[in-house]
Amino acid sequence: MALDESKEDDEIFTEQGIKYVVNKPLFEKVKPVGIDYVQTPRGAGFKLSSNLDAGEGCSSCSTCD
C-alpha cells in the first residue's frame, strides 16, 4: 500500500469516502478488496484483505505474501 497518482491502467474506487487506486490487472485478480484500520497491542495500521491466494503472490512486486 502506497500513496500514488492514478494512471491509465488503474481501477479507482471509493470506500468510506477514501479514494483508492489499484492496478486494473491486479484488481481483477484480487477483488473484492477490503480495507480496514485496526489497532492491536502490536500497533495500528491498515489491514488489507482480498481473494488473492496467499501462495500465489503478484507479478508487480516481490513483497506480496
Backbone hydrogen bonds in HBPLUS format (Angstrom, degrees):
<---DONOR---> <-ACCEPTOR-->    atom                        ^
c    i                          cat <-CA-CA->   ^        H-A-AA   ^      H-
h    n   atom  resd res      DA  || num        DHA   H-A  angle D-A-AA Bond
n    s   type  num  typ     dist DA aas  dist angle  dist       angle   num
A0010-ASP N   A0007-LYS O   3.17 MM   3  5.43 147.2  2.28 123.5 120.2     1
A0024-LYS N   A0009-ASP O   2.86 MM  15  5.79 170.1  1.87 145.6 148.4     2
A0011-GLU N   A0022-VAL O   2.59 MM  11  5.18 171.3  1.60 166.6 166.6     3
A0022-VAL N   A0011-GLU O   2.85 MM  11  5.18 165.0  1.88 155.1 160.2     4
A0013-PHE N   A0020-TYR O   3.00 MM   7  5.35 156.7  2.05 144.8 152.4     5
A0020-TYR N   A0013-PHE O   2.70 MM   7  5.35 168.6  1.71 169.2 173.4     6
A0015-GLU N   A0018-ILE O   2.95 MM   3  5.37 156.0  2.01 148.7 150.5     7
A0018-ILE N   A0015-GLU O   3.06 MM   3  5.37 164.6  2.08 113.9 118.8     8
A0027-PHE N   A0023-ASN O   2.79 MM   4  5.96 161.0  1.83 159.6 166.3     9
A0028-GLU N   A0024-LYS O   2.96 MM   4  6.18 154.7  2.03 157.2 162.2    10
A0029-LYS N   A0026-LEU O   3.00 MM   3  5.21 129.0  2.26 101.8 115.5    11
A0030-VAL N   A0026-LEU O   3.05 MM   4  6.33 145.2  2.18 150.7 161.1    12
A0031-LYS N   A0027-PHE O   2.92 MM   4  5.60 145.6  2.04 154.4 156.9    13
A0051-ASN N   A0030-VAL O   2.99 MM  21  4.91 171.6  1.99 137.8 138.0    14
A0034-GLY N   A0049-SER O   2.75 MM  15  4.90 165.7  1.77 144.7 148.3    15
A0049-SER N   A0034-GLY O   2.87 MM  15  4.90 154.7  1.93 142.3 146.1    16
A0036-ASP N   A0047-LYS O   2.97 MM  11  5.14 160.6  2.00 145.3 151.7    17
A0047-LYS N   A0036-ASP O   2.67 MM  11  5.14 162.6  1.70 156.9 162.1    18
A0038-VAL N   A0045-GLY O   2.82 MM   7  5.62 166.6  1.84 175.1 172.5    19
A0045-GLY N   A0038-VAL O   2.96 MM   7  5.62 153.1  2.03 156.2 163.6    20
A0040-THR N   A0043-GLY O   2.78 MM   3  5.18 166.1  1.80 144.8 149.7    21
A0043-GLY N   A0040-THR O   2.98 MM   3  5.18 160.4  2.02 109.8 116.2    22
A0056-GLU N   A0053-ASP O   2.86 MM   3  5.23 153.8  1.92 115.7 124.4    23
